[in-house]
Amino acid sequence: MARTLSAQGKPGSGAKFIITLPNNIMEMTDTNSKPKTENDEYINELQTQAGKKILLVEDDSINAAYVNRILGKNHSVEIVTEGNEAIIKSKAKKYDLILMDIGLRGNVDGAEATRQIRKDSTNATTPIIALTAYAMAGDKEKILRAGLDDYLSKPFTRNDFFRIVDKYISE
């Protein structure tokens, strides 16, 4: 189904806006991305690298589905929705990368989960990237001080996501 936007109304009497979106979020495309250029070859490289073990800690199902869709084709992506789950998973298995939402529901936010993961030798040195809506002045520095390796604020483009992830899984 195509996405449409229409408006009806007369001056001084209000307006009616009609928006039609696809039923399935997976039908949507990333309209914020710039057109692909030769500088975006890293996207193809990232997509062809296979077999990385990635832990995604995300409590929003749409965000989790989006990340899983773009990484899950070539990598093993495990998804947990709470900080405590991330700590437990990280003690039981070595990951190549952890993607961490900071504003998690529950008792343990992403910053505290990261501090706990860093205390355990299994994933103490695993790269952890914050995927977060915290984007105010000073938020990035505060998040990085909690022990995360990098930071990407939401909403992000597919190209920005690939660019930051590629820094850590291509090593």
CNS distance restraints for C-alpha pairs under 8 A (distance, minus, plus):
assign (resid   1 and name CA) (resid  21 and name CA) 7.36 0.50 0.50
assign (resid   1 and name CA) (resid  22 and name CA) 5.45 0.50 0.50
assign (resid   1 and name CA) (resid  23 and name CA) 7.88 0.50 0.50
assign (resid   2 and name CA) (resid  20 and name CA) 7.55 0.50 0.50
assign (resid   2 and name CA) (resid  21 and name CA) 6.96 0.50 0.50
assign (resid   2 and name CA) (resid  22 and name CA) 6.74 0.50 0.50
assign (resid   3 and name CA) (resid  19 and name CA) 7.43 0.50 0.50
assign (resid   3 and name CA) (resid  20 and name CA) 5.26 0.50 0.50
assign (resid   3 and name CA) (resid  21 and name CA) 4.83 0.50 0.50
assign (resid   3 and name CA) (resid  22 and name CA) 6.57 0.50 0.50
assign (resid   4 and name CA) (resid  18 and name CA) 7.84 0.50 0.50
assign (resid   4 and name CA) (resid  19 and name CA) 5.71 0.50 0.50
assign (resid   4 and name CA) (resid  20 and name CA) 5.07 0.50 0.50
assign (resid   4 and name CA) (resid  21 and name CA) 6.99 0.50 0.50
assign (resid   5 and name CA) (resid  17 and name CA) 7.20 0.50 0.50
assign (resid   5 and name CA) (resid  18 and name CA) 5.66 0.50 0.50
assign (resid   5 and name CA) (resid  19 and name CA) 4.59 0.50 0.50
assign (resid   5 and name CA) (resid  20 and name CA) 6.53 0.50 0.50
assign (resid   6 and name CA) (resid  17 and name CA) 5.79 0.50 0.50
assign (resid   6 and name CA) (resid  18 and name CA) 5.20 0.50 0.50
assign (resid   6 and name CA) (resid  19 and name CA) 6.65 0.50 0.50
assign (resid   7 and name CA) (resid  15 and name CA) 6.81 0.50 0.50
assign (resid   7 and name CA) (resid  16 and name CA) 5.60 0.50 0.50
assign (resid   7 and name CA) (resid  17 and name CA) 4.45 0.50 0.50
assign (resid   7 and name CA) (resid  18 and name CA) 6.23 0.50 0.50
assign (resid   8 and name CA) (resid  15 and name CA) 5.64 0.50 0.50
assign (resid   8 and name CA) (resid  16 and name CA) 5.12 0.50 0.50
assign (resid   8 and name CA) (resid  17 and name CA) 6.52 0.50 0.50
assign (resid   9 and name CA) (resid  13 and name CA) 6.84 0.50 0.50
assign (resid   9 and name CA) (resid  14 and name CA) 6.01 0.50 0.50
assign (resid   9 and name CA) (resid  15 and name CA) 4.33 0.50 0.50
assign (resid   9 and name CA) (resid  16 and name CA) 6.15 0.50 0.50
assign (resid  10 and name CA) (resid  14 and name CA) 6.61 0.50 0.50
assign (resid  10 and name CA) (resid  15 and name CA) 6.91 0.50 0.50
assign (resid  22 and name CA) (resid  27 and name CA) 6.42 0.50 0.50
assign (resid  22 and name CA) (resid  28 and name CA) 7.04 0.50 0.50
assign (resid  23 and name CA) (resid  27 and name CA) 7.95 0.50 0.50
assign (resid  24 and name CA) (resid  28 and name CA) 7.65 0.50 0.50
assign (resid  25 and name CA) (resid  62 and name CA) 7.66 0.50 0.50
assign (resid  26 and name CA) (resid  66 and name CA) 7.57 0.50 0.50
assign (resid  30 and name CA) (resid 157 and name CA) 6.78 0.50 0.50
assign (resid  30 and name CA) (resid 158 and name CA) 6.65 0.50 0.50
assign (resid  32 and name CA) (resid 157 and name CA) 5.80 0.50 0.50
assign (resid  33 and name CA) (resid 157 and name CA) 5.50 0.50 0.50
assign (resid  33 and name CA) (resid 158 and name CA) 6.34 0.50 0.50
assign (resid  33 and name CA) (resid 159 and name CA) 6.32 0.50 0.50
assign (resid  34 and name CA) (resid 159 and name CA) 7.84 0.50 0.50
assign (resid  36 and name CA) (resid  40 and name CA) 5.99 0.50 0.50
assign (resid  37 and name CA) (resid  41 and name CA) 7.54 0.50 0.50
assign (resid  40 and name CA) (resid  44 and name CA) 7.79 0.50 0.50
assign (resid  40 and name CA) (resid 159 and name CA) 7.74 0.50 0.50
assign (resid  41 and name CA) (resid  45 and name CA) 6.58 0.50 0.50
assign (resid  42 and name CA) (resid  46 and name CA) 5.95 0.50 0.50
assign (resid  42 and name CA) (resid 162 and name CA) 7.80 0.50 0.50
assign (resid  42 and name CA) (resid 163 and name CA) 7.34 0.50 0.50
assign (resid  42 and name CA) (resid 166 and name CA) 7.47 0.50 0.50
assign (resid  43 and name CA) (resid  47 and name CA) 6.15 0.50 0.50
assign (resid  43 and name CA) (resid 159 and name CA) 7.41 0.50 0.50
assign (resid  43 and name CA) (resid 162 and name CA) 6.25 0.50 0.50
assign (resid  43 and name CA) (resid 163 and name CA) 7.59 0.50 0.50
assign (resid  44 and name CA) (resid  48 and name CA) 6.19 0.50 0.50
assign (resid  45 and name CA) (resid  49 and name CA) 6.26 0.50 0.50
assign (resid  46 and name CA) (resid 162 and name CA) 7.26 0.50 0.50
assign (resid  46 and name CA) (resid 166 and name CA) 6.15 0.50 0.50
assign (resid  46 and name CA) (resid 170 and name CA) 7.53 0.50 0.50
assign (resid  47 and name CA) (resid  71 and name CA) 7.62 0.50 0.50
assign (resid  47 and name CA) (resid  73 and name CA) 7.90 0.50 0.50
assign (resid  47 and name CA) (resid  74 and name CA) 6.50 0.50 0.50
assign (resid  48 and name CA) (resid  74 and name CA) 6.94 0.50 0.50
assign (resid  49 and name CA) (resid  74 and name CA) 6.81 0.50 0.50
assign (resid  49 and name CA) (resid 170 and name CA) 7.90 0.50 0.50
assign (resid  50 and name CA) (resid  74 and name CA) 4.70 0.50 0.50
assign (resid  50 and name CA) (resid  75 and name CA) 5.45 0.50 0.50
assign (resid  51 and name CA) (resid  74 and name CA) 6.30 0.50 0.50
assign (resid  51 and name CA) (resid  75 and name CA) 4.78 0.50 0.50
assign (resid  51 and name CA) (resid  76 and name CA) 6.32 0.50 0.50
assign (resid  52 and name CA) (resid  74 and name CA) 7.86 0.50 0.50
assign (resid  52 and name CA) (resid  75 and name CA) 5.00 0.50 0.50
assign (resid  52 and name CA) (resid  76 and name CA) 6.10 0.50 0.50
assign (resid  52 and name CA) (resid  95 and name CA) 7.76 0.50 0.50
assign (resid  52 and name CA) (resid  96 and name CA) 5.93 0.50 0.50
assign (resid  52 and name CA) (resid  97 and name CA) 7.81 0.50 0.50
assign (resid  52 and name CA) (resid 169 and name CA) 7.31 0.50 0.50
assign (resid  53 and name CA) (resid  75 and name CA) 6.27 0.50 0.50
assign (resid  53 and name CA) (resid  76 and name CA) 4.96 0.50 0.50
assign (resid  53 and name CA) (resid  77 and name CA) 6.23 0.50 0.50
assign (resid  53 and name CA) (resid  78 and name CA) 7.92 0.50 0.50
assign (resid  53 and name CA) (resid  94 and name CA) 7.88 0.50 0.50
assign (resid  53 and name CA) (resid  95 and name CA) 5.04 0.50 0.50
assign (resid  53 and name CA) (resid  96 and name CA) 5.21 0.50 0.50
assign (resid  53 and name CA) (resid  97 and name CA) 6.73 0.50 0.50
assign (resid  54 and name CA) (resid  75 and name CA) 7.18 0.50 0.50
assign (resid  54 and name CA) (resid  76 and name CA) 6.07 0.50 0.50
assign (resid  54 and name CA) (resid  77 and name CA) 4.82 0.50 0.50
assign (resid  54 and name CA) (resid  78 and name CA) 6.32 0.50 0.50
assign (resid  54 and name CA) (resid  95 and name CA) 5.70 0.50 0.50
assign (resid  54 and name CA) (resid  96 and name CA) 5.91 0.50 0.50
assign (resid  54 and name CA) (resid  97 and name CA) 4.93 0.50 0.50
assign (resid  54 and name CA) (resid  98 and name CA) 5.67 0.50 0.50
assign (resid  54 and name CA) (resid  99 and name CA) 7.46 0.50 0.50
assign (resid  55 and name CA) (resid  77 and name CA) 5.85 0.50 0.50
assign (resid  55 and name CA) (resid  78 and name CA) 4.98 0.50 0.50
assign (resid  55 and name CA) (resid  79 and name CA) 6.06 0.50 0.50
assign (resid  55 and name CA) (resid  80 and name CA) 7.64 0.50 0.50
assign (resid  55 and name CA) (resid  86 and name CA) 7.82 0.50 0.50
assign (resid  55 and name CA) (resid  95 and name CA) 6.66 0.50 0.50
assign (resid  55 and name CA) (resid  97 and name CA) 6.48 0.50 0.50
assign (resid  55 and name CA) (resid  98 and name CA) 4.71 0.50 0.50
assign (resid  55 and name CA) (resid  99 and name CA) 6.21 0.50 0.50
assign (resid  56 and name CA) (resid  64 and name CA) 7.43 0.50 0.50
assign (resid  56 and name CA) (resid  77 and name CA) 6.73 0.50 0.50
assign (resid  56 and name CA) (resid  78 and name CA) 6.00 0.50 0.50
assign (resid  56 and name CA) (resid  79 and name CA) 4.78 0.50 0.50
assign (resid  56 and name CA) (resid  80 and name CA) 6.36 0.50 0.50
assign (resid  56 and name CA) (resid  98 and name CA) 5.94 0.50 0.50
assign (resid  56 and name CA) (resid  99 and name CA) 4.81 0.50 0.50
assign (resid  56 and name CA) (resid 100 and name CA) 6.27 0.50 0.50
assign (resid  57 and name CA) (resid  79 and name CA) 5.92 0.50 0.50
assign (resid  57 and name CA) (resid  80 and name CA) 5.00 0.50 0.50
assign (resid  57 and name CA) (resid  81 and name CA) 5.59 0.50 0.50
assign (resid  57 and name CA) (resid  82 and name CA) 6.76 0.50 0.50
assign (resid  57 and name CA) (resid  83 and name CA) 7.23 0.50 0.50
assign (resid  57 and name CA) (resid  86 and name CA) 6.49 0.50 0.50
assign (resid  57 and name CA) (resid  98 and name CA) 7.52 0.50 0.50
assign (resid  57 and name CA) (resid  99 and name CA) 6.04 0.50 0.50
assign (resid  57 and name CA) (resid 100 and name CA) 4.88 0.50 0.50
assign (resid  57 and name CA) (resid 101 and name CA) 5.86 0.50 0.50
assign (resid  58 and name CA) (resid  63 and name CA) 7.16 0.50 0.50
assign (resid  58 and name CA) (resid  64 and name CA) 5.85 0.50 0.50
assign (resid  58 and name CA) (resid  79 and name CA) 7.07 0.50 0.50
assign (resid  58 and name CA) (resid  80 and name CA) 6.37 0.50 0.50
assign (resid  58 and name CA) (resid  81 and name CA) 5.02 0.50 0.50
assign (resid  58 and name CA) (resid  82 and name CA) 7.31 0.50 0.50
assign (resid  58 and name CA) (resid 100 and name CA) 6.65 0.50 0.50
assign (resid  58 and name CA) (resid 101 and name CA) 5.31 0.50 0.50
assign (resid  58 and name CA) (resid 104 and name CA) 7.15 0.50 0.50
assign (resid  59 and name CA) (resid  64 and name CA) 7.43 0.50 0.50
assign (resid  59 and name CA) (resid  80 and name CA) 7.40 0.50 0.50
assign (resid  59 and name CA) (resid  81 and name CA) 4.24 0.50 0.50
assign (resid  59 and name CA) (resid  82 and name CA) 6.61 0.50 0.50
assign (resid  59 and name CA) (resid 101 and name CA) 7.64 0.50 0.50
assign (resid  59 and name CA) (resid 104 and name CA) 6.11 0.50 0.50
assign (resid  59 and name CA) (resid 105 and name CA) 7.00 0.50 0.50
assign (resid  60 and name CA) (resid  64 and name CA) 6.16 0.50 0.50
assign (resid  60 and name CA) (resid  81 and name CA) 7.68 0.50 0.50
assign (resid  61 and name CA) (resid  65 and name CA) 6.00 0.50 0.50
assign (resid  62 and name CA) (resid  66 and name CA) 6.18 0.50 0.50
assign (resid  63 and name CA) (resid  67 and name CA) 6.29 0.50 0.50
assign (resid  64 and name CA) (resid  68 and name CA) 5.96 0.50 0.50
assign (resid  64 and name CA) (resid  79 and name CA) 7.28 0.50 0.50
assign (resid  65 and name CA) (resid  69 and name CA) 5.89 0.50 0.50
assign (resid  66 and name CA) (resid  70 and name CA) 6.50 0.50 0.50
assign (resid  67 and name CA) (resid  71 and name CA) 6.09 0.50 0.50
assign (resid  67 and name CA) (resid  72 and name CA) 7.79 0.50 0.50
assign (resid  68 and name CA) (resid  72 and name CA) 4.89 0.50 0.50
assign (resid  68 and name CA) (resid  77 and name CA) 6.50 0.50 0.50
assign (resid  69 and name CA) (resid  73 and name CA) 6.81 0.50 0.50
assign (resid  71 and name CA) (resid  75 and name CA) 5.89 0.50 0.50
assign (resid  71 and name CA) (resid  77 and name CA) 7.20 0.50 0.50
assign (resid  72 and name CA) (resid  76 and name CA) 6.01 0.50 0.50
assign (resid  72 and name CA) (resid  77 and name CA) 5.73 0.50 0.50
assign (resid  80 and name CA) (resid  85 and name CA) 6.14 0.50 0.50
assign (resid  80 and name CA) (resid  86 and name CA) 6.35 0.50 0.50
assign (resid  81 and name CA) (resid  85 and name CA) 7.15 0.50 0.50
assign (resid  81 and name CA) (resid  86 and name CA) 7.95 0.50 0.50
assign (resid  81 and name CA) (resid 104 and name CA) 7.47 0.50 0.50
assign (resid  82 and name CA) (resid  86 and name CA) 6.50 0.50 0.50
assign (resid  82 and name CA) (resid 104 and name CA) 6.23 0.50 0.50
assign (resid  82 and name CA) (resid 105 and name CA) 6.62 0.50 0.50
assign (resid  82 and name CA) (resid 106 and name CA) 6.58 0.50 0.50
assign (resid  82 and name CA) (resid 108 and name CA) 7.16 0.50 0.50
assign (resid  82 and name CA) (resid 109 and name CA) 7.69 0.50 0.50
assign (resid  83 and name CA) (resid  87 and name CA) 6.38 0.50 0.50
assign (resid  83 and name CA) (resid 104 and name CA) 6.86 0.50 0.50
assign (resid  83 and name CA) (resid 106 and name CA) 7.58 0.50 0.50
assign (resid  83 and name CA) (resid 107 and name CA) 7.72 0.50 0.50
assign (resid  83 and name CA) (resid 108 and name CA) 4.95 0.50 0.50
assign (resid  83 and name CA) (resid 109 and name CA) 5.69 0.50 0.50
assign (resid  83 and name CA) (resid 110 and name CA) 5.95 0.50 0.50
assign (resid  83 and name CA) (resid 112 and name CA) 7.66 0.50 0.50
assign (resid  83 and name CA) (resid 113 and name CA) 5.11 0.50 0.50
assign (resid  84 and name CA) (resid  88 and name CA) 6.34 0.50 0.50
assign (resid  84 and name CA) (resid 107 and name CA) 7.98 0.50 0.50
assign (resid  84 and name CA) (resid 108 and name CA) 6.21 0.50 0.50
assign (resid  84 and name CA) (resid 113 and name CA) 6.84 0.50 0.50
assign (resid  85 and name CA) (resid  89 and name CA) 6.07 0.50 0.50
assign (resid  86 and name CA) (resid  90 and name CA) 5.95 0.50 0.50
assign (resid  86 and name CA) (resid 113 and name CA) 6.85 0.50 0.50
assign (resid  87 and name CA) (resid  91 and name CA) 6.36 0.50 0.50
assign (resid  87 and name CA) (resid 113 and name CA) 6.09 0.50 0.50
assign (resid  87 and name CA) (resid 114 and name CA) 8.00 0.50 0.50
assign (resid  87 and name CA) (resid 116 and name CA) 6.61 0.50 0.50
assign (resid  87 and name CA) (resid 117 and name CA) 5.76 0.50 0.50
assign (resid  88 and name CA) (resid  92 and name CA) 6.56 0.50 0.50
assign (resid  89 and name CA) (resid  93 and name CA) 6.22 0.50 0.50
assign (resid  90 and name CA) (resid  94 and name CA) 6.56 0.50 0.50
assign (resid  90 and name CA) (resid  95 and name CA) 7.38 0.50 0.50
assign (resid  90 and name CA) (resid 117 and name CA) 6.57 0.50 0.50
assign (resid  90 and name CA) (resid 122 and name CA) 6.89 0.50 0.50
assign (resid  90 and name CA) (resid 123 and name CA) 6.23 0.50 0.50
assign (resid  91 and name CA) (resid 117 and name CA) 7.59 0.50 0.50
assign (resid  91 and name CA) (resid 120 and name CA) 6.71 0.50 0.50
assign (resid  91 and name CA) (resid 122 and name CA) 5.96 0.50 0.50
assign (resid  91 and name CA) (resid 123 and name CA) 7.32 0.50 0.50
assign (resid  92 and name CA) (resid 122 and name CA) 7.76 0.50 0.50
assign (resid  93 and name CA) (resid 122 and name CA) 7.06 0.50 0.50
assign (resid  94 and name CA) (resid 122 and name CA) 5.79 0.50 0.50
assign (resid  94 and name CA) (resid 123 and name CA) 5.89 0.50 0.50
assign (resid  95 and name CA) (resid 123 and name CA) 6.80 0.50 0.50
assign (resid  95 and name CA) (resid 126 and name CA) 6.73 0.50 0.50
assign (resid  96 and name CA) (resid 126 and name CA) 6.19 0.50 0.50
assign (resid  96 and name CA) (resid 127 and name CA) 7.24 0.50 0.50
assign (resid  96 and name CA) (resid 169 and name CA) 6.88 0.50 0.50
assign (resid  97 and name CA) (resid 126 and name CA) 5.96 0.50 0.50
assign (resid  97 and name CA) (resid 127 and name CA) 5.27 0.50 0.50
assign (resid  97 and name CA) (resid 128 and name CA) 6.11 0.50 0.50
assign (resid  97 and name CA) (resid 129 and name CA) 7.88 0.50 0.50
assign (resid  97 and name CA) (resid 168 and name CA) 7.22 0.50 0.50
assign (resid  97 and name CA) (resid 169 and name CA) 6.96 0.50 0.50
assign (resid  98 and name CA) (resid 126 and name CA) 7.14 0.50 0.50
assign (resid  98 and name CA) (resid 127 and name CA) 6.29 0.50 0.50
assign (resid  98 and name CA) (resid 128 and name CA) 4.66 0.50 0.50
assign (resid  98 and name CA) (resid 129 and name CA) 6.37 0.50 0.50
assign (resid  99 and name CA) (resid 128 and name CA) 5.77 0.50 0.50
assign (resid  99 and name CA) (resid 129 and name CA) 4.96 0.50 0.50
assign (resid  99 and name CA) (resid 130 and name CA) 6.04 0.50 0.50
assign (resid  99 and name CA) (resid 131 and name CA) 6.50 0.50 0.50
assign (resid 100 and name CA) (resid 110 and name CA) 5.99 0.50 0.50
assign (resid 100 and name CA) (resid 128 and name CA) 6.68 0.50 0.50
assign (resid 100 and name CA) (resid 129 and name CA) 5.94 0.50 0.50
assign (resid 100 and name CA) (resid 130 and name CA) 4.80 0.50 0.50
assign (resid 100 and name CA) (resid 131 and name CA) 5.73 0.50 0.50
assign (resid 100 and name CA) (resid 132 and name CA) 7.77 0.50 0.50
assign (resid 101 and name CA) (resid 110 and name CA) 5.67 0.50 0.50
assign (resid 101 and name CA) (resid 130 and name CA) 5.76 0.50 0.50
assign (resid 101 and name CA) (resid 131 and name CA) 4.97 0.50 0.50
assign (resid 101 and name CA) (resid 132 and name CA) 5.22 0.50 0.50
assign (resid 102 and name CA) (resid 109 and name CA) 5.75 0.50 0.50
assign (resid 102 and name CA) (resid 110 and name CA) 3.92 0.50 0.50
assign (resid 102 and name CA) (resid 111 and name CA) 5.94 0.50 0.50
assign (resid 102 and name CA) (resid 130 and name CA) 6.57 0.50 0.50
assign (resid 102 and name CA) (resid 131 and name CA) 7.08 0.50 0.50
assign (resid 102 and name CA) (resid 132 and name CA) 5.64 0.50 0.50
assign (resid 102 and name CA) (resid 133 and name CA) 7.98 0.50 0.50
assign (resid 102 and name CA) (resid 134 and name CA) 7.78 0.50 0.50
assign (resid 103 and name CA) (resid 109 and name CA) 5.78 0.50 0.50
assign (resid 103 and name CA) (resid 110 and name CA) 6.35 0.50 0.50
assign (resid 103 and name CA) (resid 132 and name CA) 7.03 0.50 0.50
assign (resid 103 and name CA) (resid 133 and name CA) 7.69 0.50 0.50
assign (resid 103 and name CA) (resid 134 and name CA) 7.90 0.50 0.50
assign (resid 104 and name CA) (resid 108 and name CA) 7.17 0.50 0.50
assign (resid 104 and name CA) (resid 109 and name CA) 4.93 0.50 0.50
assign (resid 104 and name CA) (resid 110 and name CA) 6.20 0.50 0.50
assign (resid 105 and name CA) (resid 109 and name CA) 6.96 0.50 0.50
assign (resid 108 and name CA) (resid 112 and name CA) 5.95 0.50 0.50
assign (resid 108 and name CA) (resid 113 and name CA) 6.16 0.50 0.50
assign (resid 109 and name CA) (resid 113 and name CA) 6.16 0.50 0.50
assign (resid 110 and name CA) (resid 114 and name CA) 6.06 0.50 0.50
assign (resid 111 and name CA) (resid 115 and name CA) 6.37 0.50 0.50
assign (resid 111 and name CA) (resid 143 and name CA) 6.61 0.50 0.50
assign (resid 111 and name CA) (resid 146 and name CA) 5.57 0.50 0.50
assign (resid 111 and name CA) (resid 147 and name CA) 7.64 0.50 0.50
assign (resid 111 and name CA) (resid 148 and name CA) 7.80 0.50 0.50
assign (resid 112 and name CA) (resid 116 and name CA) 6.29 0.50 0.50
assign (resid 112 and name CA) (resid 146 and name CA) 7.46 0.50 0.50
assign (resid 113 and name CA) (resid 117 and name CA) 6.12 0.50 0.50
assign (resid 114 and name CA) (resid 118 and name CA) 6.08 0.50 0.50
assign (resid 114 and name CA) (resid 128 and name CA) 7.67 0.50 0.50
assign (resid 114 and name CA) (resid 146 and name CA) 6.98 0.50 0.50
assign (resid 114 and name CA) (resid 147 and name CA) 6.39 0.50 0.50
assign (resid 114 and name CA) (resid 148 and name CA) 6.77 0.50 0.50
assign (resid 115 and name CA) (resid 119 and name CA) 6.55 0.50 0.50
assign (resid 115 and name CA) (resid 146 and name CA) 6.32 0.50 0.50
assign (resid 115 and name CA) (resid 147 and name CA) 6.30 0.50 0.50
assign (resid 116 and name CA) (resid 120 and name CA) 6.88 0.50 0.50
assign (resid 117 and name CA) (resid 123 and name CA) 6.36 0.50 0.50
assign (resid 117 and name CA) (resid 124 and name CA) 6.13 0.50 0.50
assign (resid 118 and name CA) (resid 123 and name CA) 6.64 0.50 0.50
assign (resid 118 and name CA) (resid 124 and name CA) 4.15 0.50 0.50
assign (resid 118 and name CA) (resid 125 and name CA) 7.08 0.50 0.50
assign (resid 118 and name CA) (resid 147 and name CA) 7.38 0.50 0.50
assign (resid 119 and name CA) (resid 124 and name CA) 6.23 0.50 0.50
assign (resid 120 and name CA) (resid 124 and name CA) 5.60 0.50 0.50
assign (resid 121 and name CA) (resid 125 and name CA) 7.78 0.50 0.50
assign (resid 127 and name CA) (resid 148 and name CA) 7.39 0.50 0.50
assign (resid 127 and name CA) (resid 149 and name CA) 5.87 0.50 0.50
assign (resid 127 and name CA) (resid 168 and name CA) 6.69 0.50 0.50
assign (resid 128 and name CA) (resid 148 and name CA) 5.17 0.50 0.50
assign (resid 128 and name CA) (resid 149 and name CA) 5.40 0.50 0.50
assign (resid 128 and name CA) (resid 150 and name CA) 6.87 0.50 0.50
assign (resid 129 and name CA) (resid 148 and name CA) 5.95 0.50 0.50
assign (resid 129 and name CA) (resid 149 and name CA) 5.73 0.50 0.50
assign (resid 129 and name CA) (resid 150 and name CA) 4.75 0.50 0.50
assign (resid 129 and name CA) (resid 151 and name CA) 5.54 0.50 0.50
assign (resid 129 and name CA) (resid 152 and name CA) 7.34 0.50 0.50
assign (resid 130 and name CA) (resid 143 and name CA) 7.64 0.50 0.50
assign (resid 130 and name CA) (resid 148 and name CA) 6.62 0.50 0.50
assign (resid 130 and name CA) (resid 149 and name CA) 7.90 0.50 0.50
assign (resid 130 and name CA) (resid 150 and name CA) 6.18 0.50 0.50
assign (resid 130 and name CA) (resid 151 and name CA) 4.61 0.50 0.50
assign (resid 130 and name CA) (resid 152 and name CA) 5.98 0.50 0.50
assign (resid 130 and name CA) (resid 153 and name CA) 7.78 0.50 0.50
assign (resid 131 and name CA) (resid 151 and name CA) 6.33 0.50 0.50
assign (resid 131 and name CA) (resid 152 and name CA) 5.09 0.50 0.50
assign (resid 131 and name CA) (resid 153 and name CA) 5.81 0.50 0.50
assign (resid 131 and name CA) (resid 154 and name CA) 6.57 0.50 0.50
assign (resid 132 and name CA) (resid 151 and name CA) 7.68 0.50 0.50
assign (resid 132 and name CA) (resid 152 and name CA) 6.51 0.50 0.50
assign (resid 132 and name CA) (resid 153 and name CA) 4.96 0.50 0.50
assign (resid 132 and name CA) (resid 154 and name CA) 5.49 0.50 0.50
assign (resid 133 and name CA) (resid 153 and name CA) 5.45 0.50 0.50
assign (resid 133 and name CA) (resid 154 and name CA) 4.82 0.50 0.50
assign (resid 133 and name CA) (resid 155 and name CA) 7.21 0.50 0.50
assign (resid 134 and name CA) (resid 139 and name CA) 6.04 0.50 0.50
assign (resid 134 and name CA) (resid 140 and name CA) 7.66 0.50 0.50
assign (resid 134 and name CA) (resid 153 and name CA) 6.61 0.50 0.50
assign (resid 134 and name CA) (resid 154 and name CA) 7.86 0.50 0.50
assign (resid 135 and name CA) (resid 139 and name CA) 5.94 0.50 0.50
assign (resid 135 and name CA) (resid 140 and name CA) 6.98 0.50 0.50
assign (resid 135 and name CA) (resid 153 and name CA) 5.96 0.50 0.50
assign (resid 135 and name CA) (resid 154 and name CA) 7.92 0.50 0.50
assign (resid 136 and name CA) (resid 140 and name CA) 7.91 0.50 0.50
assign (resid 138 and name CA) (resid 142 and name CA) 6.23 0.50 0.50
assign (resid 139 and name CA) (resid 143 and name CA) 6.07 0.50 0.50
assign (resid 140 and name CA) (resid 144 and name CA) 6.14 0.50 0.50
assign (resid 140 and name CA) (resid 151 and name CA) 6.61 0.50 0.50
assign (resid 141 and name CA) (resid 145 and name CA) 6.14 0.50 0.50
assign (resid 142 and name CA) (resid 146 and name CA) 6.64 0.50 0.50
assign (resid 143 and name CA) (resid 147 and name CA) 7.34 0.50 0.50
assign (resid 143 and name CA) (resid 148 and name CA) 6.62 0.50 0.50
assign (resid 143 and name CA) (resid 151 and name CA) 7.76 0.50 0.50
assign (resid 144 and name CA) (resid 148 and name CA) 4.89 0.50 0.50
assign (resid 144 and name CA) (resid 149 and name CA) 6.39 0.50 0.50
assign (resid 144 and name CA) (resid 150 and name CA) 6.69 0.50 0.50
assign (resid 144 and name CA) (resid 151 and name CA) 7.37 0.50 0.50
assign (resid 150 and name CA) (resid 164 and name CA) 7.99 0.50 0.50
assign (resid 152 and name CA) (resid 156 and name CA) 7.18 0.50 0.50
assign (resid 152 and name CA) (resid 161 and name CA) 7.53 0.50 0.50
assign (resid 152 and name CA) (resid 164 and name CA) 7.76 0.50 0.50
assign (resid 156 and name CA) (resid 160 and name CA) 6.35 0.50 0.50
assign (resid 156 and name CA) (resid 161 and name CA) 6.60 0.50 0.50
assign (resid 157 and name CA) (resid 161 and name CA) 6.21 0.50 0.50
assign (resid 158 and name CA) (resid 162 and name CA) 6.17 0.50 0.50
assign (resid 159 and name CA) (resid 163 and name CA) 6.01 0.50 0.50
assign (resid 160 and name CA) (resid 164 and name CA) 6.32 0.50 0.50
assign (resid 161 and name CA) (resid 165 and name CA) 6.12 0.50 0.50
assign (resid 162 and name CA) (resid 166 and name CA) 5.74 0.50 0.50
assign (resid 163 and name CA) (resid 167 and name CA) 6.66 0.50 0.50
assign (resid 164 and name CA) (resid 168 and name CA) 7.30 0.50 0.50
assign (resid 165 and name CA) (resid 169 and name CA) 6.36 0.50 0.50
assign (resid 166 and name CA) (resid 170 and name CA) 5.60 0.50 0.50
assign (resid 167 and name CA) (resid 171 and name CA) 7.06 0.50 0.50
